[in-house]
Amino acid sequence: MSEQNSGTIDVFLGGSCNPTTWRKDLALPRFELAGLTYYNPQVDDWTPDLVDIEAEAKRVATVLLFCIDGQTRAISSLVEVAAMAAAGRVASVSIDMVKEGDIITEQPITAYDAQHLNAGRLCLSALLTLCDTQVGTLPEALETVVELRSAYKPQQRVNVKEKLQGIADATLTFPADMAPEQRVELLASRLKDLTSTVDEGEDIVEHNAATLKTVIDFLSEGRKGHLWYSDTKPDAPAPEGGSSWLWVKPGSDIAVARSSISVLLALVSTRLESASVIVSNNRRHICTLVDAGFLSGTGLTTRLHVEDIPAGVVLEADGETIPPSPLELKDLNRGRSYLKATVNDYTNTSLF
């Protein structure tokens, strides 16, 4: 780390670590040229005492830089970026897609694997757009960091809640005399505009009509509500008398227009009392992890039930016929562990 000033640093270098070299090759020379102080968490010999040091560096940094590249699955980074952006941290993010044939943790990535990993990246990209968080190539992200450091004071936050509320008011409000099917069409059109950079014009109505109708019907009731985000229906009454569950199924990561569901939940969260998110062990649930991280970051009361995937389990709900490899399993469960650890950083979040 370059010289610190008054207990603060300009930029925290987060995101993909080993085997990547982007910090040493690109980020450090650029920031040293610009005279920025930084914390680099990538070390040759990691020890447990670095956990607290890294957390403190992250806390005091003016700008958070995250590089999510195609050399790692980066599931934990996806969750972390979603939560921090929703919490209003000033950030610059670069995201690379994973390609079929890439080697990650000594394993060739299949087309199906790439679809799942990229779905999480696309959902995150759509959510970052809602927060006005800059997303680009790594060289673009480095230049954005330099610009942001000039524009923001140490530990200054962005008012994401206000941004989300404004977008939600424009997206979730309908003319009183509009027919239900027309509301579904209008909501789909609005979501399509909000996700146009990631969903490439996919038909949101055709693939998500049931979810859109469920949300519209729920909002029209005007009651206190609690999100139940799970593939299985609620097994208990809603937390408060006079309130009701909004049951939304996360489904497959690779469902068509999946990022539109992430954006919809982010906006609906402004109308909710709480959210309960179930991350089961029969799917990868990469997009669900991203959504849960974002909800935690918004400040909404969020309850998490997160199941690790046991060794040897076949992810049948994802259409698999063989278990994940040990290294893929490790990355999938690392993402789950990071989500569970959000209870330490966000007081509105708990496990159940």
Residue pairs with C-beta under 8 A, 6 or more apart in sequence:
1 9
1 37
1 38
1 39
1 40
1 57
2 31
2 32
2 36
2 37
2 38
3 37
4 37
5 37
7 60
8 37
8 60
8 61
8 62
8 154
8 155
9 37
9 38
9 39
9 57
9 60
9 61
9 62
10 31
10 36
10 37
10 38
10 61
10 62
10 63
10 149
11 31
11 36
11 37
11 38
11 39
11 61
11 62
11 63
11 64
11 65
11 145
11 149
12 38
12 39
12 41
12 57
12 58
12 61
12 63
12 64
12 65
13 23
13 27
13 38
13 39
13 40
13 41
13 42
13 65
13 67
14 41
14 58
14 64
14 65
14 66
14 67
14 77
14 80
14 81
15 65
15 66
15 67
15 68
15 69
15 74
15 77
15 81
15 94
16 22
16 67
16 68
16 69
16 71
16 72
16 74
16 77
17 41
17 42
17 72
18 42
19 71
19 72
20 42
20 67
20 69
20 71
20 72
22 67
22 69
22 138
23 40
23 42
23 67
26 138
26 139
26 142
27 38
27 40
27 65
27 67
27 138
27 142
28 38
28 40
30 142
30 143
30 146
31 38
31 142
31 145
31 146
34 146
34 149
36 145
36 146
36 149
39 54
39 57
39 58
39 61
41 50
41 54
41 57
43 50
58 64
59 155
60 154
60 155
62 90
62 148
62 149
62 152
62 153
62 154
62 155
62 156
63 90
63 91
63 92
63 145
63 148
63 149
63 152
64 84
64 89
64 90
64 91
64 92
65 91
65 92
65 93
65 141
65 142
65 145
66 77
66 80
66 81
66 91
66 92
66 93
66 94
67 93
67 94
67 138
67 141
68 74
68 77
68 78
68 81
68 93
68 94
68 95
68 96
68 121
68 124
69 94
69 96
69 138
70 96
70 97
70 98
70 99
70 102
71 102
71 104
72 104
72 105
72 331
73 98
73 104
73 105
73 117
73 328
73 331
73 332
73 335
74 117
75 117
75 120
75 286
75 289
75 331
75 332
75 334
75 335
75 338
76 334
76 335
76 337
76 338
78 120
78 121
78 124
78 286
78 289
78 290
78 293
78 335
79 289
79 290
79 292
79 293
79 335
79 338
79 339
79 342
80 293
80 338
81 91
81 93
81 124
81 128
81 293
82 124
82 127
82 290
82 291
82 293
82 294
82 297
83 293
83 294
83 296
83 297
83 342
83 345
83 346
84 91
84 297
85 91
85 93
85 127
85 128
85 131
85 133
85 160
85 294
85 297
86 127
86 131
86 160
86 266
86 293
86 294
86 295
86 296
86 297
86 298
87 157
87 160
87 297
87 298
87 299
87 346
88 131
88 157
88 158
88 159
88 160
88 161
89 157
89 158
90 148
90 152
90 156
90 157
90 158
91 133
91 134
92 133
92 134
92 136
92 141
92 142
92 144
92 145
92 148
93 128
93 133
93 134
93 135
93 136
93 141
94 135
94 136
94 137
94 138
94 140
94 141
95 121
95 124
95 125
95 135
97 114
97 118
97 121
98 104
98 109
98 113
98 114
98 117
98 118
98 121
99 109
99 114
100 109
100 110
100 111
100 114
101 108
101 109
102 108
102 109
102 114
103 109
105 327
105 328
105 330
105 331
106 327
107 325
107 327
107 328
109 117
113 328
115 253
115 254
116 253
116 254
116 284
116 286
116 318
117 286
119 253
119 254
119 258
119 259
119 286
119 287
120 253
120 286
120 287
120 289
120 290
122 198
122 199
122 258
122 259
123 198
123 258
123 259
123 262
123 287
123 290
123 291
124 290
125 135
125 197
125 198
125 259
126 194
126 195
126 197
126 198
126 199
126 259
126 260
126 262
126 263
127 262
127 263
127 266
127 290
127 294
128 135
129 135
129 194
129 197
130 160
130 163
130 164
130 167
130 194
130 263
130 266
130 267
131 158
131 160
131 163
131 164
132 158
132 163
134 140
134 141
134 144
134 148
135 141
136 144
160 297
160 298
161 270
161 298
161 299
164 266
164 267
164 269
164 270
164 298
165 270
167 194
167 267
168 267
168 268
168 270
168 271
170 190
171 187
171 190
171 191
171 194
171 267
172 187
172 215
172 219
172 267
172 268
172 271
174 183
174 186
174 187
174 216
178 186
180 213
180 216
180 217
183 216
184 205
184 209
184 212
184 213
184 216
185 205
187 212
187 215
187 216
187 264
188 204
188 205
188 208
188 209
188 212
188 260
191 204
191 212
191 260
191 263
191 264
192 199
192 201
192 204
192 260
194 260
194 263
195 257
195 259
195 260
195 263
198 259
199 257
199 259
199 260
202 256
202 257
203 256
203 257
204 212
204 257
204 260
205 212
206 256
207 255
207 256
207 257
208 255
208 257
208 260
208 261
211 248
211 249
211 261
211 264
212 264
214 246
214 247
214 248
215 246
215 248
215 264
215 268
218 225
218 244
218 246
219 268
219 271
221 244
223 242
223 243
223 244
224 240
224 242
224 243
224 244
224 273
225 238
225 243
225 244
225 245
225 246
225 271
225 272
225 273
226 238
226 239
226 240
226 243
226 244
226 245
226 246
226 272
226 273
226 274
226 275
226 276
227 245
227 246
227 248
227 265
227 268
227 269
227 272
227 274
227 275
227 276
227 277
227 295
228 234
228 245
228 246
228 247
228 248
228 276
228 278
229 248
229 250
229 265
229 275
229 276
229 277
229 278
229 288
229 291
229 292
230 247
230 249
230 250
230 276
230 277
230 278
230 280
231 249
231 250
231 251
231 278
231 280
231 283
231 317
232 278
232 280
233 247
234 245
234 247
238 244
238 245
239 273
239 274
240 273
243 273
246 268
246 272
248 261
248 265
250 261
250 285
250 287
250 288
250 291
251 258
251 261
252 258
252 283
252 317
252 318
253 283
253 284
253 285
253 286
253 287
253 288
253 318
255 261
258 287
259 287
261 287
261 291
262 287
262 290
262 291
262 294
265 291
265 295
266 291
266 294
266 295
266 298
269 275
269 295
269 298
269 300
272 300
273 301
274 300
274 301
274 302
274 303
275 295
275 300
275 301
275 302
275 303
276 302
276 303
276 304
276 305
276 352
277 288
277 291
277 292
277 295
277 302
277 303
277 304
277 305
278 305
279 285
279 288
279 289
279 292
279 304
279 305
279 306
279 307
279 336
279 339
280 307
280 317
281 307
281 308
281 309
281 310
281 313
282 313
282 315
282 316
282 317
282 318
283 315
283 317
283 318
284 315
284 318
284 332
286 332
286 335
289 335
289 336
289 339
292 302
292 304
292 339
293 339
293 342
295 302
296 302
296 304
296 339
296 342
296 346
296 348
296 349
297 346
299 346
299 348
300 348
301 348
302 346
302 348
302 349
302 350
303 349
303 350
303 351
303 352
304 339
304 340
304 342
304 343
304 349
304 350
304 351
304 352
305 351
305 352
306 336
306 339
306 340
306 351
307 336
308 333
308 336
308 337
309 315
309 324
309 329
309 332
309 333
309 336
311 323
311 326
311 329
312 323
313 323
314 320
314 321
314 322
314 323
315 323
315 324
323 329
324 332
340 351
342 349
343 349
343 350
343 351
